[in-house]
Amino acid sequence: MNIVWLLLIGAAVITAVFKGTMAEVSNSVFSSATTAIELAIGLVGGMTLFLGLMRVAQDSGLVQVLARALRPVFRFLFPDVPKDHPALGAIAMNFGANMLGLGDAATPFGLKAMQDLQTLNPDKESATDAMAMFVTLHSSSLQLIPVMVISLRAAAGSKNPSEIIVATIFATAASMAVAIATSKLFARWYARRWQGGAA
């Protein structure tokens, strides 16, 4: 990606030199940098609030409560993971952070979940069905409150930054359902193919 960005920047500069618009390019660069800083600072408030809430939930034991509440769902999604395995707690926190649209907060929990799931993996060179399902769930998770998008819209001056919540819930619920169904189908197909090959 670094090479791609370098080529794009180089092409823009060369084009500006030949077209005599170097001053406009320079002004645009500094203007965009200023806008990026303003957006980043605007996101700090919302991110700090919800990351703090996630930390309180973790320290207060809400993680375990959430994991127990989601146990029937996890039993269907991760049948090979023991019910009291620590991976389920990390998965629950990852799922909770994703539901709030906090991708940055979800990432550490996702890494911890994969590390815990790896302890159950007999073949360390390939992913288990549980690991594949978790990646699927993480990538297409349901979002109830898209905090990052709302924060970006608010920082950009939207009059109603939260108006996307209902559309986001429907879209992410549909994507998650399709992703889970696809992952389950591929797992069954691979298991039957492996059993057929072994026979």
C-alpha positions in Angstrom: 0.0 0.0 0.0 2.9 2.4 0.7 4.0 2.0 -2.9 0.5 2.6 -4.2 0.2 5.8 -2.1 3.7 7.0 -3.2 2.7 6.4 -6.9 -0.6 8.4 -6.4 1.2 11.3 -4.7 3.9 11.3 -7.4 1.3 11.3 -10.2 -0.6 14.2 -8.5 2.6 16.3 -8.2 3.8 15.6 -11.7 0.3 16.4 -13.1 0.1 19.6 -11.1 3.6 20.7 -12.4 2.6 20.1 -16.0 -0.8 21.8 -15.6 0.5 24.7 -13.6 -1.8 24.0 -10.6 0.9 23.3 -8.0 -0.3 26.2 -5.8 -3.8 24.6 -5.6 -2.3 21.2 -4.8 -0.2 22.7 -2.0 -3.3 24.5 -0.5 -5.4 21.4 -0.8 -2.7 19.3 1.1 -2.6 21.7 4.0 -6.4 22.1 4.1 -6.9 18.3 4.1 -4.3 18.0 6.9 -6.2 20.5 9.0 -9.5 18.8 8.3 -8.0 15.4 9.4 -6.8 16.9 12.7 -10.2 18.4 13.4 -12.0 15.1 12.7 -9.5 13.2 14.9 -10.0 15.6 17.8 -13.8 15.4 17.3 -13.7 11.6 17.6 -11.7 11.7 20.9 -14.7 12.5 23.1 -17.0 9.8 21.9 -14.2 7.2 21.8 -13.1 8.1 25.3 -16.6 7.8 26.7 -17.4 4.4 25.2 -13.9 2.9 25.7 -14.2 3.9 29.4 -17.6 2.2 29.6 -16.1 -0.9 28.1 -13.3 -0.9 30.7 -15.8 -0.5 33.5 -17.8 -3.4 32.1 -14.7 -5.5 32.0 -13.6 -4.7 35.5 -17.1 -5.0 37.0 -17.6 -8.5 35.8 -20.1 -7.5 33.1 -18.0 -9.5 30.6 -18.8 -12.7 32.4 -22.5 -11.8 32.6 -22.6 -11.0 28.9 -20.8 -14.2 28.1 -23.4 -16.2 30.1 -26.3 -14.3 28.4 -24.8 -15.1 25.0 -24.0 -18.7 25.9 -27.0 -20.2 23.9 -25.9 -18.2 20.9 -22.2 -19.2 21.3 -23.1 -22.8 21.8 -24.6 -22.8 18.3 -21.9 -20.7 16.8 -18.9 -22.3 18.5 -20.0 -25.9 19.4 -16.3 -27.1 19.7 -15.5 -24.5 22.4 -16.1 -25.6 26.0 -18.7 -23.5 27.8 -16.4 -22.1 30.4 -13.4 -21.5 28.1 -11.9 -18.0 28.5 -12.1 -17.5 24.7 -15.9 -17.0 25.1 -15.4 -14.0 27.4 -13.1 -12.4 24.9 -15.5 -13.2 22.0 -18.3 -11.6 24.1 -16.4 -8.4 24.6 -15.4 -8.3 21.0 -19.0 -8.8 20.0 -20.1 -6.1 22.4 -17.6 -3.6 21.2 -18.5 -4.2 17.6 -22.2 -3.8 18.5 -21.3 -0.3 19.7 -19.4 0.4 16.5 -16.1 0.5 18.4 -13.8 -1.3 16.0 -10.6 0.0 17.8 -11.9 -1.4 21.1 -12.9 -4.7 19.6 -9.5 -5.4 18.1 -7.6 -6.3 21.3 -10.5 -8.6 22.4 -10.4 -10.2 19.0 -6.7 -10.9 19.3 -7.2 -12.3 22.8 -10.0 -14.5 21.5 -7.9 -15.9 18.7 -5.0 -16.6 21.1 -7.4 -18.5 23.4 -9.0 -20.4 20.5 -5.5 -21.4 19.3 -5.0 -23.3 22.6 -7.9 -25.6 21.4 -6.4 -26.0 17.9 -4.8 -29.5 17.3 -3.3 -28.3 14.1 -1.4 -25.0 14.8 -0.9 -24.4 11.1 -4.5 -24.1 10.1 -7.6 -22.4 11.5 -10.4 -24.3 13.2 -14.1 -23.9 12.5 -14.4 -21.9 15.6 -11.6 -19.5 14.5 -13.2 -19.1 11.1 -16.6 -18.5 12.6 -15.1 -15.9 15.0 -13.4 -14.0 12.1 -16.7 -14.1 10.2 -18.6 -12.8 13.2 -16.0 -10.0 13.9 -16.0 -8.9 10.2 -19.8 -8.7 9.9 -21.0 -8.0 13.4 -24.3 -6.5 14.3 -24.1 -2.8 15.1 -26.7 -1.3 17.4 -25.0 2.0 17.9 -22.4 2.9 15.2 -20.4 5.2 17.5 -17.5 5.8 15.1 -19.8 6.8 12.2 -22.0 8.9 14.4 -18.9 10.7 15.7 -17.6 11.2 12.2 -20.9 12.7 11.1 -21.1 14.9 14.1 -17.5 16.1 13.6 -18.4 16.8 9.9 -21.3 19.0 11.0 -24.3 16.7 10.4 -27.5 18.1 11.8 -28.7 14.6 12.8 -25.7 12.4 13.0 -27.6 9.5 14.7 -30.3 9.2 11.9 -28.4 6.2 10.4 -28.9 3.9 13.4 -32.0 2.1 12.1 -30.6 1.6 8.7 -27.3 0.4 10.2 -29.1 -2.2 12.4 -30.9 -3.7 9.5 -27.9 -3.7 7.2 -25.5 -5.2 9.7 -28.1 -7.8 10.9 -28.6 -9.0 7.3 -24.8 -9.1 6.7 -24.2 -11.0 9.9 -26.9 -13.6 9.1 -25.5 -14.2 5.7 -21.9 -14.4 7.0 -22.9 -16.9 9.7 -24.9 -19.1 7.3 -22.1 -19.1 4.8 -19.5 -20.0 7.4 -21.7 -22.9 8.7 -22.2 -24.1 5.1 -18.5 -24.1 4.3 -17.7 -25.8 7.6 -20.1 -28.6 6.8 -19.0 -28.9 3.2 -15.3 -29.1 4.3 -16.1 -31.7 7.0 -18.0 -33.9 4.5 -15.2 -33.6 1.9 -12.5 -34.4 4.5 -14.5 -37.4 5.7 -15.0 -38.6 2.1 -11.3 -38.2 1.4 -10.4 -40.0 4.5 -12.7 -42.9 3.6 
